[in-house]
Amino acid sequence: MTVQLSNLEHLPNYQITERLDVVYGSTVRSKHVGKDLFAGLKNIVGGELTAYTELLEESRQEAIDRMIVKAEALGADAVVGLRFSTSSIAQGASELFVYGTAVKAVPVQQQPASPPQYPSGHTPPIQNAPTQNPQTQPPIPADDLPRFNPFG
């Protein structure tokens, strides 16, 4: 099962049917002494500290993976309202924390557009506008999509 992730409070093209629980994942990482020394030298000349960038990317992925394991254990289809947080635990050690709400969700069924029905013997009005394919339907505005209210 694939758990979908969304930083929105809803999941586009899905309707949330059940709120399960808050799920989270975290990891605490410290800097490598060799990488820290190299980063200090790099800080003098400027530029990206790639060792730290890689460390943060690994930390984010590990925290997300741990959160997904908890969401799957609840039978969740998705985690919405995804947020990240960091904090300093000790000198040179930081926590990366990710959390969100595990939910069950079902795809929203798109209704096919049907041509307008006219009474017998009547013909549709002639329009000077370009014709539209009756099989296409305009997209649903984001404001009209079902929303998940975490407060009930």
C-alpha positions as CSV (number, residue, x, y, z in Angstrom):
1,M,0.0,0.0,0.0
2,T,1.3,3.5,-0.9
3,V,0.5,6.2,1.6
4,Q,0.1,9.6,-0.1
5,L,1.5,12.7,1.5
6,S,0.1,16.2,1.3
7,N,1.1,19.4,3.1
8,L,-2.5,20.6,2.4
9,E,-5.4,19.9,4.8
10,H,-7.0,17.9,2.0
11,L,-5.9,15.6,-0.7
12,P,-6.7,16.8,-4.2
13,N,-9.1,14.6,-6.2
14,Y,-9.8,12.5,-3.0
15,Q,-12.5,12.7,-0.3
16,I,-11.4,12.1,3.2
17,T,-13.7,9.6,4.8
18,E,-12.1,9.1,8.2
19,R,-9.5,10.8,10.4
20,L,-7.4,8.2,12.1
21,D,-4.7,9.8,14.3
22,V,-1.7,12.1,14.3
23,V,1.4,10.3,13.0
24,Y,5.0,11.4,13.3
25,G,8.5,10.4,12.6
26,S,11.8,11.8,13.9
27,T,15.5,11.3,13.8
28,V,18.3,12.9,15.8
29,R,21.5,13.4,13.9
30,S,24.9,14.8,14.8
31,K,27.6,16.3,12.6
32,H,30.5,14.2,11.5
33,V,33.8,15.7,12.8
34,G,35.5,15.5,9.4
35,K,32.5,17.0,7.6
36,D,32.2,19.7,10.3
37,L,35.9,20.6,9.8
38,F,35.5,20.8,6.0
39,A,32.3,22.8,6.4
40,G,34.2,25.3,8.6
41,L,36.8,25.8,5.9
42,K,34.0,26.1,3.2
43,N,32.3,28.7,5.4
44,I,35.4,30.9,5.0
45,V,35.2,31.0,1.2
46,G,31.4,30.7,0.9
47,G,29.2,28.4,-1.0
48,E,26.9,25.5,-0.3
49,L,27.8,23.2,2.6
50,T,27.0,20.0,0.6
51,A,27.8,17.7,3.5
52,Y,25.1,19.3,5.6
53,T,22.7,19.4,2.7
54,E,23.1,15.6,2.3
55,L,22.8,15.1,6.1
56,L,19.5,17.0,6.2
57,E,18.1,15.2,3.1
58,E,18.9,11.8,4.7
59,S,17.3,13.0,8.0
60,R,14.1,14.2,6.2
61,Q,13.8,10.9,4.3
62,E,14.4,8.8,7.5
63,A,11.8,10.8,9.5
64,I,9.2,10.5,6.6
65,D,9.8,6.7,6.3
66,R,9.2,6.3,10.1
67,M,6.0,8.4,9.9
68,I,4.7,6.3,6.9
69,V,5.3,3.1,8.9
70,K,3.0,4.4,11.6
71,A,0.4,5.6,9.1
72,E,0.4,2.2,7.4
73,A,0.0,0.5,10.8
74,L,-3.3,2.5,11.2
75,G,-4.5,1.5,7.7
76,A,-4.2,5.0,6.4
77,D,-4.4,5.9,2.7
78,A,-2.8,9.3,3.2
79,V,-1.2,11.8,5.6
80,V,-2.5,15.3,5.3
81,G,-1.3,18.6,6.9
82,L,2.3,17.4,6.7
83,R,4.8,19.6,8.6
84,F,8.5,19.6,9.5
85,S,10.1,20.9,12.6
86,T,13.7,20.9,13.8
87,S,15.2,21.5,17.2
88,S,18.6,21.4,18.8
89,I,19.0,18.5,21.2
90,A,22.7,19.0,22.3
91,Q,25.8,20.7,21.1
92,G,26.2,19.5,17.5
93,A,23.0,17.3,17.5
94,S,19.6,18.2,16.0
95,E,16.3,16.5,15.7
96,L,14.3,16.5,12.6
97,F,10.6,15.9,13.2
98,V,7.8,15.4,10.7
99,Y,4.1,15.0,11.5
100,G,0.6,15.0,10.0
101,T,-2.8,13.5,10.2
102,A,-3.3,9.9,9.0
103,V,-6.6,9.6,7.1
104,K,-8.6,7.2,4.9
105,A,-9.5,8.7,1.6
106,V,-11.3,7.6,-1.6
107,P,-10.9,9.0,-5.1
108,V,-13.6,11.6,-6.1
109,Q,-15.5,10.2,-9.1
110,Q,-15.5,12.7,-12.0
111,Q,-19.0,12.8,-13.6
112,P,-18.8,12.6,-17.4
113,A,-20.3,15.7,-19.1
114,S,-23.6,14.9,-20.8
115,P,-25.0,17.0,-23.7
116,P,-28.0,19.1,-22.8
117,Q,-31.4,17.5,-23.3
118,Y,-34.0,19.3,-25.5
119,P,-37.7,18.5,-25.8
120,S,-38.7,16.4,-28.8
121,G,-38.8,18.5,-32.0
122,H,-36.6,21.3,-30.6
123,T,-33.0,21.9,-31.8
124,P,-30.2,23.4,-29.7
125,P,-29.6,27.1,-30.2
126,I,-26.9,28.1,-32.6
127,Q,-23.9,29.8,-31.1
128,N,-21.2,31.8,-32.7
129,A,-18.7,30.7,-30.1
130,P,-16.3,27.8,-30.9
131,T,-17.8,24.4,-30.2
132,Q,-16.6,22.5,-27.2
133,N,-16.2,18.8,-27.0
134,P,-19.1,17.4,-24.9
135,Q,-16.7,14.8,-23.4
136,T,-14.6,17.4,-21.7
137,Q,-15.6,18.9,-18.4
138,P,-14.1,22.1,-16.9
139,P,-11.9,21.4,-13.9
140,I,-13.5,21.8,-10.5
141,P,-12.2,24.9,-8.8
142,A,-10.1,24.2,-5.7
143,D,-12.6,26.0,-3.5
144,D,-15.3,23.5,-4.5
145,L,-13.3,20.4,-3.6
146,P,-14.3,18.5,-0.4
147,R,-12.3,19.7,2.6
148,F,-11.2,17.9,5.7
149,N,-11.9,19.7,8.9
150,P,-9.6,18.4,11.6
151,F,-11.8,19.9,14.3
152,G,-14.9,17.9,13.5
